[in-house]
Amino acid sequence: CPGCITVLRRILLLILDAQRSVRMSQVKCLSCGTESNKMDEIMDISLEILHANSLKEALGRFFQVEVLDGNNKYNCEKCKKLSAAHKQLSIIQAPNVLVIQLKRFEDVFGGKIDRNIISEEHLGLTGHMSRDSQDPRPEYTLFGSIVHSGYSQDSGHYYAYVKDANARWYCCNDAHVSATTIQAVLSEKVYMLFFFFGAIQDQSEAKK
């Protein structure tokens, strides 16, 4: 329908026009203390949710320190040997539009993690930013989500929730568009979440 096309086009343009996020992967050798940093541009963040009950918990697990030890030691160029190390991801440049995918589909058997992951309308990345970031405390506001209805990635149906410039929520299900509430949006078993940097009414001024 024309309404659905307009809404989806708006979401697509916002994503394409948004700045990409810059992620840093840092490995610190526990023998000599040398730090090795690698930068990557990313369009979204994909979160494991098998052992998480909320979006914040899944984010915390994604950015937590990983210990490289045993058979997974780090090849330190300064030490010239395999050493135990700490590896951690962080964000250097926060995007205008933050896209988060919840990994609901299992790789091995193709099943689906079909339970609600608690999320909120507002999300902060404080604590997940690099110490070199110019945006140490970025705050985001939810403006859209995608839900998958079905039991596997090879079947089912997708529908979306979007918020307009007047903070009104709509459910877009094929040709049917209906008004809804933020409570209904947050109660869904979402597959993807879309956040604006700041409040939705300030989107034109975001991070100029």
Secondary structure, DSSP 8 states (H G I E B T S, - for coil): -HHHHHHHHHHHHHHHHS--EEEEEEEEETTT--EEEEEEEES-EEEE-TT-SBHHHHHHHHHS-EEE-GGG-EEETTTTEEE-EEEEEEEEE--SEEEEEEE-B-TTT--B--S--B--SEEE-TTSB-TT-S-SS-EEEEEEEEEEESSSTTS-EEEEEEE-TTS-EEEEETTEEEEE-HHHHHTS-EEEEEEEES-GGGGGGTT-
